Amino acid sequence: MKLRTVLVNRFITFGIGLVLLGMGAFALAWVGKVPFTRDSLARLDRPRVIDVPDQPWWTAALWGAVAVGLTVGIVLLVVNLSRRRTSTVQLYDEVTHATLGVELGPVADGVAAELAALPGVRSVRSRAVVERHLPTLSVTVHADPNIDVTEFTASAEETALRAARALGGARVATQVLLHLDPAVEVR
């Protein structure tokens, strides 16, 4: 998730949490017969509060609240469900003083192809994403439950190191997720 998305989510959650915490504290204080809460509710004009739904502005206020809620909800969905595609990584060659743009999708595919050739690997899926504000080559591997995990890990680390060298020190992470198929019980 991008840093901006995380900050928006945390800010909204913090705001809603503060409002709910305040309402809960007020309700607990009223149950505990704290004079401040009792006095503030006693000052309330009950007939006026009961008549609020009959006011001409009430329907418009409800529709406005629905519109604001839907807008905020849709914006949050769009922000959270947006694709986390990476931009082109720029590599600088000091010898020729040239800049080369590299798409990370094919690099992730190359890492996946190398891992797919390992024994015990059933399927591999790759993609280039932005993970915590860092371009990441993400590879998901589904493998036989009897795979030698130590050997696989060593091969995956070696492949990730080769990809990092090929990218010339650009800030790109490599993530390999290993999913083992369920073991079959033999009777």
Contact map, one row per residue, 1 for C-alpha under 8 A:
1110110000000000000000000000000000000000000000000000000000000000000000000000000100010000000000000000000000000000000000000000000001111000000000000000000000000000000000000000000000000000000
1111110000000000000000000000000000000000000000000000000000000000000000000000000000010000000000000000000000000000000000000000000001111000000000000000000000000000000000000000000000000000000
1111111000000000000000000000000000000000000000000000000000000000000000000000000000000000000000000000000000000000000000000000000000011000000000000000000000000000000000000000000000000000000
0111111100000000000000000000000000000000000000000000000000000000000000000000000000000000000000000000000000000000000000000000000000000000000000000000000000000000000000000000000000000000000
1111111110000000000000000000000000000000000000000000000000000000000000000000001100000000000000000000000000000000000000000000000000000000000000000000000000000000000000000000000000000000000
1111111111000000000000000000000000000000000000000000000000000000000000000000000000000000000000000000000000000000000000000000000000000000000000000000000000000000000000000000000000000000000
0011111111100000000000000000000000000000000000000000000000000000000000000000000000000000000000000000000000000000000000000000000000000000000000000000000000000000000000000000000000000000000
0001111111110000000000000000000000000000000000000000000000000000000000000000000000000000000000000000000000000000000000000000000000000000000000000000000000000000000000000000000000000000000
0000111111111000000000000000000000000000000000000000000000000000000000000001000000000000000000000000000000000000000000000000000000000000000000000000000000000000000000000000000000000000000
0000011111111100000000000000000000000000000000000000000000000000000000000000000000000000000000000000000000000000000000000000000000000000000000000000000000000000000000000000000000000000000
0000001111111110000000000000000000000000000000000000000000000000000000000000000000000000000000000000000000000000000000000000000000000000000000000000000000000000000000000000000000000000000
0000000111111111000000000000000000000000000000000000000000000000000000000000000000000000000000000000000000000000000000000000000000000000000000000000000000000000000000000000000000000000000
0000000011111111100000000000000000000000000000000000000000000000000000000000000000000000000000000000000000000000000000000000000000000000000000000000000000000000000000000000000000000000000
0000000001111111110000000000000000000000000000000000000000000000000000000000000000000000000000000000000000000000000000000000000000000000000000000000000000000000000000000000000000000000000
0000000000111111111000000000000000000000000000000000000000000000000000000000000000000000000000000000000000000000000000000000000000000000000000000000000000000000000000000000000000000000000
0000000000011111111100000000000000000000000000000000000000000000000000000000000000000000000000000000000000000000000000000000000000000000000000000000000000000000000000000000000000000000000
0000000000001111111110000000000000000000000000000000000000000000000000000000000000000000000000000000000000000000000000000000000000000000000000000000000000000000000000000000000000000000000
0000000000000111111111000000000000000000000000000000000000000000000000000000000000000000000000000000000000000000000000000000000000000000000000000000000000000000000000000000000000000000000
0000000000000011111111100000000000000000000000000000000000000000000000000000000000000000000000000000000000000000000000000000000000000000000000000000000000000000000000000000000000000000000
0000000000000001111111110000000000000000000000000000000000000000000000000000000000000000000000000000000000000000000000000000000000000000000000000000000000000000000000000000000000000000000
0000000000000000111111111000000000000000000000000000000000000000000000000000000000000000000000000000000000000000000000000000000000000000000000000000000000000000000000000000000000000000000
0000000000000000011111111100000000000000000000000000000000000000000000000000000000000000000000000000000000000000000000000000000000000000000000000000000000000000000000000000000000000000000
0000000000000000001111111110000000000000000000000000000000000000000000000000000000000000000000000000000000000000000000000000000000000000000000000000000000000000000000000000000000000000000
0000000000000000000111111111000000000000000000000000000000000000000000000000000000000000000000000000000000000000000000000000000000000000000000000000000000000000000000000000000000000000000
0000000000000000000011111111100000000000000000000000000000000000000000000000000000000000000000000000000000000000000000000000000000000000000000000000000000000000000000000000000000000000000
0000000000000000000001111111110000001000000000000000000000000000000000000000000000000000000000000000000000000000000000000000000000000000000000000000000000000000000000000000000000000000000
0000000000000000000000111111111000000000000000000000000000000000000000000000000000000000000000000000000000000000000000000000000000000000000000000000000000000000000000000000000000000000000
0000000000000000000000011111111100000000000000000000000000000000000000000000000000000000000000000000000000000000000000000000000000000000000000000000000000000000000000000000000000000000000
0000000000000000000000001111111111001000000000000000000000000000000000000000000000000000000000000000000000000000000000000000000000000000000000000000000000000000000000000000000000000000000
0000000000000000000000000111111111001100000000000000000000000000000000000000000000000000000000000000000000000000000000000000000000000000000000000000000000000000000000000000000000000000000
0000000000000000000000000011111111000000000000000000000000000000000000000000000000000000000000000000000000000000000000000000000000000000000000000000000000000000000000000000000000000000000
0000000000000000000000000001111111000000000000000000000000000000000000000000000000000000000000000000000000000000000000000000000000000000000000000000000000000000000000000000000000000000000
0000000000000000000000000000111111101100000000000000000000000000000000000000000000000000000000000000000000000000000000000000000000000000000000000000000000000000000000000000000000000000000
0000000000000000000000000000111111111100000000000000000000000000000000000000000000000000000000000000000000000000000000000000000000000000000000000000000000000000000000000000000000000000000
0000000000000000000000000000000011111110000000000000000000000000000000000000000000000000000000000000000000000000000000000000000000000000000000000000000000000000000000000000000000000000000
0000000000000000000000000000000001111111000000000000000000000000000000000000000000000000000000000000000000000000000000000000000000000000000000000000000000000000000000000000000000000000000
0000000000000000000000000100110011111111100000000000000000000000000000000000000000000000000000000000000000000000000000000000000000000000000000000000000000000000000000000000000000000000000
0000000000000000000000000000010011111111110000000000000000000000000000000000000000000000000000000000000000000000000000000000000000000000000000000000000000000000000000000000000000000000000
0000000000000000000000000000000000111111111000000000000000000000000000000000000000000000000000000000000000000000000000000000000000000000000000000000000000000000000000000000000000000000000
0000000000000000000000000000000000011111111100000000000000000000000000000000000000000000000000000000000000000000000000000000000000000000000000000000000000000000000000000000000000000000000
0000000000000000000000000000000000001111111100000000000000000000000000000000000000000000000000000000000000000000000000000000000000000000000000000000000000000000000000000000000000000000000
0000000000000000000000000000000000000111111100000000000000000000000000000000000000000000000000000000000000000000000000000000000000000000000000000000000000000000000000000000000000000000000
0000000000000000000000000000000000000011111110000000000000000000000000000000000000000000000000000000000000000000000000000000000000000000000000000000000000000000000000000000000000000000000
0000000000000000000000000000000000000001111111001000000000000000000000000000000000000000000000000000000000000000000000000000000000000000000000000000000000000000000000000000000000000000000
0000000000000000000000000000000000000000001111111000000000000000000000000000000000000000000000000000000000000000000000000000000000000000000000000000000000000000000000000000000000000000000
0000000000000000000000000000000000000000000111111100000000000000000000000000000000000000000000000000000000000000000000000000000000000000000000000000000000000000000000000000000000000000000
0000000000000000000000000000000000000000000011111110000000000000000000000000000000000000000000000000000000000000000000000000000000000000000000000000000000000000000000000000000000000000000
0000000000000000000000000000000000000000000011111111000000000000000000000000000000000000000000000000000000000000000000000000000000000000000000000000000000000000000000000000000000000000000
0000000000000000000000000000000000000000000111111111000000000000000000000000000000000000000000000000000000000000000000000000000000000000000000000000000000000000000000000000000000000000000
0000000000000000000000000000000000000000000001111111100000000000000000000000000000000000000000000000000000000000000000000000000000000000000000000000000000000000000000000000000000000000000
0000000000000000000000000000000000000000000000111111111000000000000000000000000000000000000000000000000000000000000000000000000000000000000000000000000000000000000000000000000000000000000
0000000000000000000000000000000000000000000000011111111001000000000000000000000000000000000000000000000000000000000000000000000000000000000000000000000000000000000000000000000000000000000
0000000000000000000000000000000000000000000000000111111001100000000000000000000000000000000000000000000000000000000000000000000000000000000000000000000000000000000000000000000000000000000
0000000000000000000000000000000000000000000000000011111101000000000000000000000000000000000000000000000000000000000000000000000000000000000000000000000000000000000000000000000000000000000
0000000000000000000000000000000000000000000000000011111111000000000000000000000000000000000000000000000000000000000000000000000000000000000000000000000000000000000000000000000000000000000
0000000000000000000000000000000000000000000000000000011111110000000000000000000000000000000000000000000000000000000000000000000000000000000000000000000000000000000000000000000000000000000
0000000000000000000000000000000000000000000000000000001111111000000000000000000000000000000000000000000000000000000000000000000000000000000000000000000000000000000000000000000000000000000
0000000000000000000000000000000000000000000000000001111111111100000000000000000000000000000000000000000000000000000000000000000000000000000000000000000000000000000000000000000000000000000
0000000000000000000000000000000000000000000000000000100111111110000000000000000000000000000000000000000000000000000000000000000000000000000000000000000000000000000000000000000000000000000
0000000000000000000000000000000000000000000000000000000111111111000000000000000000000000000000000000000000000000000000000000000000000000000000000000000000000000000000000000000000000000000
0000000000000000000000000000000000000000000000000000000011111111100000000000000000000000000000000000000000000000000000000000000000000000000000000000000000000000000000000000000000000000000
0000000000000000000000000000000000000000000000000000000001111111110000000000000000000000000000000000000000000000000000000000000000000000000000000000000000000000000000000000000000000000000
0000000000000000000000000000000000000000000000000000000000111111111000000000000000000000000000000000000000000000000000000000000000000000000000000000000000000000000000000000000000000000000
0000000000000000000000000000000000000000000000000000000000011111111100000000000000000000000000000000000000000000000000000000000000000000000000000000000000000000000000000000000000000000000
0000000000000000000000000000000000000000000000000000000000001111111110000000000000000000000000000000000000000000000000000000000000000000000000000000000000000000000000000000000000000000000
0000000000000000000000000000000000000000000000000000000000000111111111000000000000000000000000000000000000000000000000000000000000000000000000000000000000000000000000000000000000000000000
0000000000000000000000000000000000000000000000000000000000000011111111100000000000000000000000000000000000000000000000000000000000000000000000000000000000000000000000000000000000000000000
0000000000000000000000000000000000000000000000000000000000000001111111110000000000000000000000000000000000000000000000000000000000000000000000000000000000000000000000000000000000000000000
0000000000000000000000000000000000000000000000000000000000000000111111111000000000000000000000000000000000000000000000000000000000000000000000000000000000000000000000000000000000000000000
0000000000000000000000000000000000000000000000000000000000000000011111111100000000000000000000000000000000000000000000000000000000000000000000000000000000000000000000000000000000000000000
0000000000000000000000000000000000000000000000000000000000000000001111111110000000000000000000000000000000000000000000000000000000000000000000000000000000000000000000000000000000000000000
0000000000000000000000000000000000000000000000000000000000000000000111111111000000000000000000000000000000000000000000000000000000000000000000000000000000000000000000000000000000000000000
0000000000000000000000000000000000000000000000000000000000000000000011111111100000000000000000000000000000000000000000000000000000000000000000000000000000000000000000000000000000000000000
0000000000000000000000000000000000000000000000000000000000000000000001111111110000000000000000000000000000000000000000000000000000000000000000000000000000000000000000000000000000000000000
0000000000000000000000000000000000000000000000000000000000000000000000111111111000000000000000000000000000000000000000000000000000000000000000000000000000000000000000000000000000000000000
0000000010000000000000000000000000000000000000000000000000000000000000011111111100000000000000000000000000000000000000000000000000000000000000000000000000000000000000000000000000000000000
0000000000000000000000000000000000000000000000000000000000000000000000001111111110000000000000000000000000000000000000000000000000000000000000000000000000000000000000000000000000000000000
0000000000000000000000000000000000000000000000000000000000000000000000000111111111000000000000000000000000000000000000000000000000000000000000000000000000000000000000000000000000000000000
0000100000000000000000000000000000000000000000000000000000000000000000000011111111000000000000000000000000000000000000000000000000000000000000000000000000000000000000000000000000000000000
1000100000000000000000000000000000000000000000000000000000000000000000000001111111000000000000000000000000000000000000000000000000000000000000000000000000000000000000000000000000000000000
0000000000000000000000000000000000000000000000000000000000000000000000000000111111100000000000000000000000000000000000000000000000000000000000000000000000000000000000000000000000000000000
0000000000000000000000000000000000000000000000000000000000000000000000000000011111110000000000000000000000000000000000000000000000000000000000000000000000000000000000000000000000000000000
0000000000000000000000000000000000000000000000000000000000000000000000000000000011111000000000000000000000000000000000000000000000000000000000000000000000000000000000000000000000000000000
1100000000000000000000000000000000000000000000000000000000000000000000000000000001111100000000000000000000000000000000000000000011100000000000000000000000000000000000000000000000000000000
0000000000000000000000000000000000000000000000000000000000000000000000000000000000111110000000000000000000000000000000000000000111000000000000000000000000000000000000000000000000000000000
0000000000000000000000000000000000000000000000000000000000000000000000000000000000011111000000000000000100000000000000000000000111000011000000000000000000000000000000000000000000000000000
0000000000000000000000000000000000000000000000000000000000000000000000000000000000001111100000000000001000000000000000000000000000000000000000000000000000000000000000000000000000000000000
0000000000000000000000000000000000000000000000000000000000000000000000000000000000000111110000000000111100000000000000000000000000000000000000000000000000000000000000000000000000000000000
0000000000000000000000000000000000000000000000000000000000000000000000000000000000000011111000000000111100000000000000000000000000000000000000000000000000000000000000000100000000000000000
0000000000000000000000000000000000000000000000000000000000000000000000000000000000000001111100000011110000000000000000000000000000000000000000000000000000000000000000000100000000000000000
0000000000000000000000000000000000000000000000000000000000000000000000000000000000000000111110000011110000000000000000000000000000000000000000000000000000000000000000110100000000000000000
0000000000000000000000000000000000000000000000000000000000000000000000000000000000000000011111001111000000000000000000000000000000000000000000000000000000000000000000000000000000000000000
0000000000000000000000000000000000000000000000000000000000000000000000000000000000000000001111111111000000000000000000000000000000000000000000000000000000000000000000000000000000000000000
0000000000000000000000000000000000000000000000000000000000000000000000000000000000000000000111111100000000000000000000000000000000000000000000000000000000000000000000000000000000000000000
0000000000000000000000000000000000000000000000000000000000000000000000000000000000000000000011111000000000000000000000000000000000000000000000000000000000000000000000000000000000000000000
0000000000000000000000000000000000000000000000000000000000000000000000000000000000000000000011111100000000000000000000000000000000000000000000000000000000000000000000000000000000000000000
0000000000000000000000000000000000000000000000000000000000000000000000000000000000000000000111111110000000000000000000000000000000000000000000000000000000000000000000000000000000000000000
0000000000000000000000000000000000000000000000000000000000000000000000000000000000000000000111011111000000000000000000000000000000000000000000000000000000000000000000000000000000000000000
0000000000000000000000000000000000000000000000000000000000000000000000000000000000000000011110001111100000000000000000000000000000000000000000000000000000000000000000000000000000000000000
0000000000000000000000000000000000000000000000000000000000000000000000000000000000000000011110000111110000000000000000000000000000000000000000000000000000000000000000000000000000000000000
0000000000000000000000000000000000000000000000000000000000000000000000000000000000000001111000000011111000000000000000000000000000000000000000000000000000000000000000000000000000000000000
0000000000000000000000000000000000000000000000000000000000000000000000000000000000000001111000000001111100000000000000000000000000000000000000000000000000000000000000000000000000000000000
0000000000000000000000000000000000000000000000000000000000000000000000000000000000000011100000000000111111100000000000000000000000000000000000000000000000000000000000000000000000000000000
0000000000000000000000000000000000000000000000000000000000000000000000000000000000000101100000000000011111110000000000000000000100000000100000000000000000000000000000000000000000000000000
0000000000000000000000000000000000000000000000000000000000000000000000000000000000000000000000000000001111111000000000000000011100000000100000000000000000000000000000000000000000000000000
0000000000000000000000000000000000000000000000000000000000000000000000000000000000000000000000000000001111111100000000000000000000000000000000000000000000000000000000000000000000000000000
0000000000000000000000000000000000000000000000000000000000000000000000000000000000000000000000000000001111111110000000000000000000000000100000000000000000000000001000000000000000000000000
0000000000000000000000000000000000000000000000000000000000000000000000000000000000000000000000000000000111111111000000000000011100000000111000000000000000000000000000000000000000000000000
0000000000000000000000000000000000000000000000000000000000000000000000000000000000000000000000000000000011111111100000000000011000000000000000000000000000000000000000000000000000000000000
0000000000000000000000000000000000000000000000000000000000000000000000000000000000000000000000000000000001111111110000000000000000000000000000000000000000000000000000000000000000000000000
0000000000000000000000000000000000000000000000000000000000000000000000000000000000000000000000000000000000111111111000000000000000000000001000000000000000000011001000000000000000000000000
0000000000000000000000000000000000000000000000000000000000000000000000000000000000000000000000000000000000011111111100000001110000000000001000000000000000000000000000000000000000000000000
0000000000000000000000000000000000000000000000000000000000000000000000000000000000000000000000000000000000001111111110000001000000000000000000000000000000000000000000000000000000000000000
0000000000000000000000000000000000000000000000000000000000000000000000000000000000000000000000000000000000000111111111000000000000000000000000000000000000000010000000000000000000000000000
0000000000000000000000000000000000000000000000000000000000000000000000000000000000000000000000000000000000000011111111001001000000000000000010000000000000110010000000000000000000000000000
0000000000000000000000000000000000000000000000000000000000000000000000000000000000000000000000000000000000000001111111001111000000000000000010000000000000000000000000000000000000000000000
0000000000000000000000000000000000000000000000000000000000000000000000000000000000000000000000000000000000000000111111101000000000000000000000000000000000000000000000000000000000000000000
0000000000000000000000000000000000000000000000000000000000000000000000000000000000000000000000000000000000000000011111111000000000000000000000000000000100000000000000000000000000000000000
0000000000000000000000000000000000000000000000000000000000000000000000000000000000000000000000000000000000000000000011111000000000000000000000000010000000000000000000000000000000000000000
0000000000000000000000000000000000000000000000000000000000000000000000000000000000000000000000000000000000000000000001111100000000000000000000110110000000000000000000000000000000000000000
0000000000000000000000000000000000000000000000000000000000000000000000000000000000000000000000000000000000000000001111111111000000000000000011110010000000000000000000000000000000000000000
0000000000000000000000000000000000000000000000000000000000000000000000000000000000000000000000000000000000000000000100011111000000000000000011110000000000000000000000000000000000000000000
0000000000000000000000000000000000000000000000000000000000000000000000000000000000000000000000000000000000000000000100001111100000000000000011100000000000000000000000000000000000000000000
0000000000000000000000000000000000000000000000000000000000000000000000000000000000000000000000000000000000000001101100001111110000000000001111000000000000000000000000000000000000000000000
0000000000000000000000000000000000000000000000000000000000000000000000000000000000000000000000000000000000000001000000000011111000000000001110000000000000000000000000000000000000000000000
0000000000000000000000000000000000000000000000000000000000000000000000000000000000000000000000000000000010011001000000000001111100000000111100000000000000000000000000000000000000000000000
0000000000000000000000000000000000000000000000000000000000000000000000000000000000000000000000000000000010011000000000000000111110000000111000000000000000000000000000000000000000000000000
0000000000000000000000000000000000000000000000000000000000000000000000000000000000001100000000000000000110010000000000000000011111000011110000000000000000000000000000000000000000000000000
0000000000000000000000000000000000000000000000000000000000000000000000000000000000011100000000000000000000000000000000000000001111100011110000000000000000000000000000000000000000000000000
1100000000000000000000000000000000000000000000000000000000000000000000000000000000011100000000000000000000000000000000000000000111111111000000000000000000000000000000000000000000000000000
1100000000000000000000000000000000000000000000000000000000000000000000000000000000010000000000000000000000000000000000000000000011111111000000000000000000000000000000000000000000000000000
1110000000000000000000000000000000000000000000000000000000000000000000000000000000000000000000000000000000000000000000000000000001111100000000000000000000000000000000000000000000000000000
1110000000000000000000000000000000000000000000000000000000000000000000000000000000000000000000000000000000000000000000000000000001111110000000000000000000000000000000000000000000000000000
0000000000000000000000000000000000000000000000000000000000000000000000000000000000000000000000000000000000000000000000000000000001111111000000000000000000000000000000000011100000000000000
0000000000000000000000000000000000000000000000000000000000000000000000000000000000000100000000000000000000000000000000000000000111101111100000000000000000000000000000000011100000000000000
0000000000000000000000000000000000000000000000000000000000000000000000000000000000000100000000000000000000000000000000000000000111100111110000000000000000000000000000000001111000000000000
0000000000000000000000000000000000000000000000000000000000000000000000000000000000000000000000000000000110110000000000000000011110000011111000000000000000000000000000000001111000000000000
0000000000000000000000000000000000000000000000000000000000000000000000000000000000000000000000000000000000010000000000000000011110000001111100000000000000000000000000000000011110000000000
0000000000000000000000000000000000000000000000000000000000000000000000000000000000000000000000000000000000010011000000000001111000000000111110000000000000000000000000000000011110000000000
0000000000000000000000000000000000000000000000000000000000000000000000000000000000000000000000000000000000000000000000000001110000000000011111000000000000000000000000000000000111100000000
0000000000000000000000000000000000000000000000000000000000000000000000000000000000000000000000000000000000000000001100001111100000000000001111100000000000000000000000000000000111100000000
0000000000000000000000000000000000000000000000000000000000000000000000000000000000000000000000000000000000000000000000001111000000000000000111110000000000000000000000000000000001111000000
0000000000000000000000000000000000000000000000000000000000000000000000000000000000000000000000000000000000000000000000011110000000000000000011111010000000000000000000000000000001111000000
0000000000000000000000000000000000000000000000000000000000000000000000000000000000000000000000000000000000000000000000011100000000000000000001111110000000000000000000000000000000011000000
0000000000000000000000000000000000000000000000000000000000000000000000000000000000000000000000000000000000000000000000000000000000000000000000111110000000000000000000000000000000011110000
0000000000000000000000000000000000000000000000000000000000000000000000000000000000000000000000000000000000000000000000010000000000000000000000011111000000000000000000000000000000000000000
0000000000000000000000000000000000000000000000000000000000000000000000000000000000000000000000000000000000000000000000111000000000000000000000111111100100000000000000000000000000000000000
0000000000000000000000000000000000000000000000000000000000000000000000000000000000000000000000000000000000000000000000000000000000000000000000000111111100000000000000000000000000000000000
0000000000000000000000000000000000000000000000000000000000000000000000000000000000000000000000000000000000000000000000000000000000000000000000000011111110000000000000000000000000000000000
0000000000000000000000000000000000000000000000000000000000000000000000000000000000000000000000000000000000000000000000000000000000000000000000000001111111000000000000000000000000000000000
0000000000000000000000000000000000000000000000000000000000000000000000000000000000000000000000000000000000000000000000000000000000000000000000000001111111100000000000000000000000000000000
0000000000000000000000000000000000000000000000000000000000000000000000000000000000000000000000000000000000000000000001000000000000000000000000000011111111110000000000000000000000000000000
0000000000000000000000000000000000000000000000000000000000000000000000000000000000000000000000000000000000000000000000000000000000000000000000000000111111111000000000000000000000000000000
0000000000000000000000000000000000000000000000000000000000000000000000000000000000000000000000000000000000000000000000000000000000000000000000000000011111111100000000000000000000000000000
0000000000000000000000000000000000000000000000000000000000000000000000000000000000000000000000000000000000000000001000000000000000000000000000000000001111111110000000000000000000000000000
0000000000000000000000000000000000000000000000000000000000000000000000000000000000000000000000000000000000000000001000000000000000000000000000000000000111111111000000000000000100000000000
0000000000000000000000000000000000000000000000000000000000000000000000000000000000000000000000000000000000000000000000000000000000000000000000000000000011111111100000000000000000000000000
0000000000000000000000000000000000000000000000000000000000000000000000000000000000000000000000000000000000000000000000000000000000000000000000000000000001111111110000000000000000000000000
0000000000000000000000000000000000000000000000000000000000000000000000000000000000000000000000000000000000000010011000000000000000000000000000000000000000111111111000000000000000000000000
0000000000000000000000000000000000000000000000000000000000000000000000000000000000000000000000000000000000000010000000000000000000000000000000000000000000011111111100000000010000000000000
0000000000000000000000000000000000000000000000000000000000000000000000000000000000000000000000000000000000000000000000000000000000000000000000000000000000001111111110000000000000000000000
0000000000000000000000000000000000000000000000000000000000000000000000000000000000000000000000000000000000000000000000000000000000000000000000000000000000000111111111000000000000000000000
0000000000000000000000000000000000000000000000000000000000000000000000000000000000000000000000000000000000100010000000000000000000000000000000000000000000000011111111100000000000000000000
0000000000000000000000000000000000000000000000000000000000000000000000000000000000000000000000000000000000000000000000000000000000000000000000000000000000000001111111111101100000000000000
0000000000000000000000000000000000000000000000000000000000000000000000000000000000000000000000000000000000000000000000000000000000000000000000000000000000000000111111111000000000000000000
0000000000000000000000000000000000000000000000000000000000000000000000000000000000000000000000000000000000000000000000000000000000000000000000000000000000000000011111111000000000000000000
0000000000000000000000000000000000000000000000000000000000000000000000000000000000000000001000000000000000000000000000000000000000000000000000000000000000000000001111111100000000000000000
0000000000000000000000000000000000000000000000000000000000000000000000000000000000000000001000000000000000000000000000000000000000000000000000000000000000000000000111111100000000000000000
0000000000000000000000000000000000000000000000000000000000000000000000000000000000000000000000000000000000000000000000000000000000000000000000000000000000000000000111111110000000000000000
0000000000000000000000000000000000000000000000000000000000000000000000000000000000000000111000000000000000000000000000000000000000000000000000000000000000000000000100111111000000000000000
0000000000000000000000000000000000000000000000000000000000000000000000000000000000000000000000000000000000000000000000000000000000000110000000000000000000000000000000001111100000000000000
0000000000000000000000000000000000000000000000000000000000000000000000000000000000000000000000000000000000000000000000000000000000000111100000000000000000000000000100000111110000000000000
0000000000000000000000000000000000000000000000000000000000000000000000000000000000000000000000000000000000000000000000000000000000000111100000000000000000000000000100000011111000000000000
0000000000000000000000000000000000000000000000000000000000000000000000000000000000000000000000000000000000000000000000000000000000000001111000000000000000000001000000000001111100000000000
0000000000000000000000000000000000000000000000000000000000000000000000000000000000000000000000000000000000000000000000000000000000000001111000000000000000000000000000000000111110000000000
0000000000000000000000000000000000000000000000000000000000000000000000000000000000000000000000000000000000000000000000000000000000000000011110000000000000010000000000000000011111000000000
0000000000000000000000000000000000000000000000000000000000000000000000000000000000000000000000000000000000000000000000000000000000000000011110000000000000000000000000000000001111100000000
0000000000000000000000000000000000000000000000000000000000000000000000000000000000000000000000000000000000000000000000000000000000000000000111100000000000000000000000000000000111110000000
0000000000000000000000000000000000000000000000000000000000000000000000000000000000000000000000000000000000000000000000000000000000000000000111100000000000000000000000000000000011111000000
0000000000000000000000000000000000000000000000000000000000000000000000000000000000000000000000000000000000000000000000000000000000000000000001111000000000000000000000000000000001111100000
0000000000000000000000000000000000000000000000000000000000000000000000000000000000000000000000000000000000000000000000000000000000000000000001111000000000000000000000000000000000111110000
0000000000000000000000000000000000000000000000000000000000000000000000000000000000000000000000000000000000000000000000000000000000000000000000001000000000000000000000000000000000011111000
0000000000000000000000000000000000000000000000000000000000000000000000000000000000000000000000000000000000000000000000000000000000000000000000001000000000000000000000000000000000001111100
0000000000000000000000000000000000000000000000000000000000000000000000000000000000000000000000000000000000000000000000000000000000000000000000000000000000000000000000000000000000000111110
0000000000000000000000000000000000000000000000000000000000000000000000000000000000000000000000000000000000000000000000000000000000000000000000000000000000000000000000000000000000000011111
0000000000000000000000000000000000000000000000000000000000000000000000000000000000000000000000000000000000000000000000000000000000000000000000000000000000000000000000000000000000000001111
0000000000000000000000000000000000000000000000000000000000000000000000000000000000000000000000000000000000000000000000000000000000000000000000000000000000000000000000000000000000000000111
